[in-house]
Amino acid sequence: MTSEMTTATAPDGQTPTSDADSSGANDMPQEPGHATELLVCVKCLRGSEATEDGERPGQRLFEELSARPLPEGVTLRAVECLQNCDQGCSVALRGGPNRWTYVYGNLHEASHPDILLEGAALYHDTADGLIPWRTRPEHFKRNCIARIPPLEDKNG
């Protein structure tokens, strides 16, 4: 991971602010076709109820990730629902029409942000989105909910 920051987007379309994101480096445009998005389901309950203030574990996961430096080329985006409600907090990694997309579940807002950022950096560094099995974070190996093929088939 590098110290370069990229933008996080909240569900309301606003960019959250934090001390970790005050350099303005997030305003750099991404290279076409090779931007990586880390999509976080902010509606996830992780098998529990929302807190008294209405905050959900998925929202807290998004906030934890927003407070950390993101890997170069990776943007963070909150999404309303990934339809994986029985598998804890969920995220998706995608990177354009020529790359595989992954959905991961069973995530915890306190113990998995760094693992997600490590995996996002590894994903971003691939040409096709396929992280070699041996180099994947252990959580990615055991908690992949879906692997979705690229929109554009290079062989077709």
Order of alpha helices (4+ residues) and beta strands (2+ residues): beta-beta-alpha-beta-beta-beta-alpha-alpha-beta
